Amino acid sequence: MENKWRLIIHPECEPSWNMAVDSALLQHLKEGEVTLRLYRWNKPAVSIGYFQDMDNEVNVALCRNDNVPIIRRVTGGGAVFHHEEITYCLIHPIEGVFSGISIPDSYKIISQPFVMALSSLGIDALYRPINDIIVGNKKISGSAQTRKATVLQQHGTMLVATNTDTMFQYLTVNPGAMQTSDKPVITIAELIDYESKEALYQKVIDAIVTAFSDVFNVSLHKSDMTEEEEETAKVLQQQYFLHDDWNKNKMPQQ
């Protein structure tokens, strides 16, 4: 019997919508179903981990001045600047390959297709515990996870053409990273030749899809969101990800 996963690929979307969609997909995952979503952002944004204090992690004044949204994820992890990247969301039952597997060990498993995808692009990448992928000693991808009952959801980024100088203006978690002469991150665009950014994005997406298929021995079938998922995402966007009640204080808008 063929092992099928659902694959959703979205173009550039509003930051609040991206987070709402991922949460809606988690809520509506059907029994035995796996969903992989790949997407982009239509403007710069910062996401913070579920447990973080916004004021301690982000240059809030600069974000507000520059109209850079700050959105609290449902996953843990640290503050992330999003722009000119491919973000993924994997929603998978805690069974099969993940049965009895801890969060740190599941990070290692899920890193494998991304390491393979980068390798297929000619980039020598490695998994670095607990949730990073590096090239040399520089980070090119990071991830964060949450678990709800019998399902895990993992978010992660793949830096494609991100302006890493701009990135560290908005984040205050690591002041040393402001030293641009030795930035701790690197992008795919810095490592390989490409004809255009759009061509590069497509090349990276194709590599990720192929690698997931090979690593997990699955067939990924492109899909749209269901009407139910769309409606739930609209509600979540309004009640949570567009409001300071949630983004600052973890309280939904009533």
Number of C-alpha atoms within 10 A of each C-alpha: 3 7 12 16 21 17 20 18 14 15 10 15 14 15 25 25 18 21 24 27 22 24 22 21 24 22 15 13 16 11 10 10 14 19 24 23 20 20 18 22 21 14 15 20 21 23 23 24 21 22 15 18 16 21 11 12 18 23 18 19 12 13 18 11 8 11 12 19 20 29 26 29 30 23 20 18 20 17 25 24 24 24 25 21 22 25 23 22 26 20 26 24 22 18 13 9 12 17 11 11 14 9 18 12 14 20 22 16 16 20 22 17 20 23 21 22 22 22 15 15 15 11 15 14 21 21 21 17 12 15 21 20 26 19 21 13 14 16 21 22 27 23 24 23 23 17 17 11 7 11 18 20 23 23 23 21 24 24 23 23 18 22 16 19 14 13 19 22 16 23 22 18 15 9 10 12 19 18 11 12 7 10 16 17 20 23 21 22 16 11 14 11 10 14 7 9 13 10 11 18 20 12 14 21 18 12 20 21 18 18 21 22 17 13 14 15 12 15 17 19 12 13 13 12 14 11 9 11 21 16 14 18 24 15 14 21 21 16 17 23 25 22 20 16 15 18 23 16 15 18 13 16 14 7
